Amino acid sequence: MDTRWSRIEGLSPQCLDKYGLTALGLNLTRVALRRPNLGRHEATGILRPALQTPPLYRSYATDAVSRPKAHTGRTTSAPRKKTATAKITAPATGLGSGAATSKPATRKTKPKAKSKSKPKPRTKAKSTKARKKSPKTKAKPAKKKKALKPEEKERLVVKELKAKALSPPKRVANSAFAVLLAEKQREVRKFEGSGSVAKECSKIYRSFTPEQREHYNHIANHNKASYDSTYRNWILSHSPIQILEANTARVALKKRSKSPRSWPKLRDERLVTGLRTSFAAFNAQRHRSGDFAGMKLGEAAKLIGAEWRALSENDKKPFLQEGEEDLARYEQEVKAVYNRDVKRETVKA
């Protein structure tokens, strides 16, 4: 035990041990220290009432223990039954008899018997026989599409042809009168039809001075040059096969259109020049002669056809040879540009 506190109060270690200060701790001795003028007996008197009864501790596992009544001379009431679980034991700290402490007693529980696991019932082995498959439900027949009317079929055909025909850049004013008309249309925002504006422009155009005409011609030439450059770049952005398919679609659309100037062919220098047959060579020679000047094309074609049929084999030889040479040229160019062969059976001589 530390003898520091006994030296300050003038109490011997034996006296402190006698009154059980070791069990109470240092709180009671501090009370005596607050009054240093007390003598040994006075300090002992302050500590003695608190030292008569040792402190009792209550644990949560036991019932409350009342203060023993043997020192008062009274007899206790009916003896309490001892519980098997609550036992107060003094800690083995080597202290006096007046400083007994208690520890919470542990409740002894019997170990539970392990429950025996019941054996699982054996399942019957699955039979290897294949189960009868349930009959599959027959798929419902697909509904037949309604037959399209001729008008609806024609609309679909025209729609596909327009998709193949391609859309080139929009044309610009490429003449002096067209430039003047475009200017007047921008100035006059609200007008009744284009005819009134065109009539007004025609009057103005006829009254042009040479300087004005030169000015509008210069603008028209500039517009034409810029459009030609834009158009050529647009053509080169497509392959020759695409341009050929577009021209084929445009021919079909032109036949279905009421306007003869609609759907013109796309101009591309990469396209293969058409085949020139032996009859085409004879026809060109006859037109160059001037014998059919002033005649309609239909009338001239009938006469030229009759002459061709009346020619002998020796007279047709130069034209047939020219047709063979042009056919060889056509086959070579089609193979190089379109990457396909020409069937001679389908080519007319």
Salt bridges, closest charged atoms under 4 A:
ASP2 OD2 - ARG4 NE 3.82
GLU154 OE2 - ARG256 NE 2.55
GLU187 OE1 - LYS184 NZ 3.69
ASP268 OD2 - ARG270 NH2 2.98
ASP291 OD2 - ARG286 NH1 3.01
GLU307 OE1 - ARG286 NE 2.89
GLU322 OE2 - ARG276 NH1 3.93
GLU324 OE1 - ARG344 NH1 3.71
ASP326 OD1 - ARG329 NH2 2.94
GLU331 OE2 - ARG344 NE 3.00
GLU333 OE1 - ARG329 NH1 3.07
ASP341 OD1 - LYS335 NZ 3.39
